[in-house]
Amino acid sequence: MVATIISGNDRVSLPDDVREALGLQDGEVVSVEQSSHGVLLRRTVDAGDHTAGILSQYAKHPPASIEDERAAFELAVAEEVAGRDRR
């Protein structure tokens, strides 16, 4: 167990070894939950980071280069325009 002090402006400092063990960084948002057993401090997960982690399992190809992205975009636009011309 590690003791810490609540400052006059209601701030609690986490000891460095606890922060390092949990991988907490300066400025990171955490949630504080009160329970019958005490207080629980949890890392909040950014929705974008969480979603990216879930979706990464579906990636079957490495990311495309910017040149490949542009070529795909230009091809899609050309196909769309050609489709309109046929109508």
C-alpha positions as CSV (number, residue, x, y, z in Angstrom):
1,M,0.0,0.0,0.0
2,V,1.2,3.5,-0.8
3,A,0.0,6.6,1.0
4,T,-0.6,10.0,-0.6
5,I,-1.9,13.4,0.4
6,I,-5.1,15.2,-0.7
7,S,-3.9,18.8,-1.3
8,G,-5.9,22.0,-0.3
9,N,-7.4,22.2,-3.8
10,D,-8.7,18.6,-3.6
11,R,-6.0,17.1,-5.8
12,V,-4.5,13.7,-5.2
13,S,-1.0,12.9,-6.4
14,L,-0.2,9.3,-7.5
15,P,3.3,8.1,-6.7
16,D,5.6,7.7,-9.7
17,D,5.9,4.0,-9.3
18,V,2.1,3.6,-9.4
19,R,1.7,5.8,-12.4
20,E,4.5,3.9,-14.2
21,A,3.1,0.5,-13.4
22,L,-0.3,1.6,-14.8
23,G,1.1,3.4,-17.8
24,L,-0.6,6.7,-16.8
25,Q,0.8,9.8,-18.5
26,D,0.6,13.5,-17.5
27,G,-2.7,15.0,-18.5
28,E,-4.4,11.6,-18.9
29,V,-8.1,11.5,-17.9
30,V,-9.1,8.9,-15.3
31,S,-12.5,8.2,-13.7
32,V,-13.0,8.0,-10.0
33,E,-15.6,5.5,-8.7
34,Q,-16.8,5.3,-5.1
35,S,-17.8,1.8,-3.8
36,S,-18.5,0.2,-0.5
37,H,-14.9,-1.0,-0.4
38,G,-13.3,2.4,-1.1
39,V,-12.4,4.4,-4.2
40,L,-11.5,3.0,-7.6
41,L,-9.4,4.9,-10.0
42,R,-9.8,3.8,-13.7
43,R,-8.1,4.8,-16.9
44,T,-10.7,6.1,-19.3
45,V,-10.4,4.8,-22.8
46,D,-10.6,7.1,-25.7
47,A,-13.4,5.8,-28.0
48,G,-11.3,6.3,-31.1
49,D,-8.4,4.3,-29.6
50,H,-10.7,1.6,-28.4
51,T,-12.4,1.3,-31.8
52,A,-9.1,1.3,-33.7
53,G,-7.9,-1.5,-31.5
54,I,-11.0,-3.6,-32.2
55,L,-11.0,-2.9,-35.9
56,S,-7.3,-3.6,-36.4
57,Q,-8.0,-7.3,-36.3
58,Y,-9.9,-6.9,-39.5
59,A,-7.1,-5.2,-41.4
60,K,-6.0,-7.7,-44.1
61,H,-3.6,-5.4,-46.0
62,P,-1.1,-2.9,-44.9
63,P,-2.2,0.8,-45.1
64,A,-2.2,2.2,-48.6
65,S,0.3,5.0,-49.5
66,I,-1.0,8.5,-50.1
67,E,-0.3,7.9,-53.8
68,D,-2.4,4.7,-53.9
69,E,-5.2,6.5,-52.0
70,R,-5.2,9.3,-54.5
71,A,-5.2,6.9,-57.5
72,A,-8.2,5.0,-56.0
73,F,-10.1,8.2,-55.4
74,E,-9.4,9.4,-59.0
75,L,-10.5,6.1,-60.4
76,A,-13.7,6.2,-58.3
77,V,-14.5,9.7,-59.5
78,A,-13.8,8.7,-63.1
79,E,-16.1,5.7,-62.8
80,E,-18.9,7.9,-61.3
81,V,-18.6,10.4,-64.1
82,A,-18.6,7.7,-66.8
83,G,-21.7,6.2,-65.2
84,R,-23.5,9.5,-65.4
85,D,-22.6,10.0,-69.0
86,R,-24.2,6.6,-69.9
87,R,-27.6,7.7,-68.5
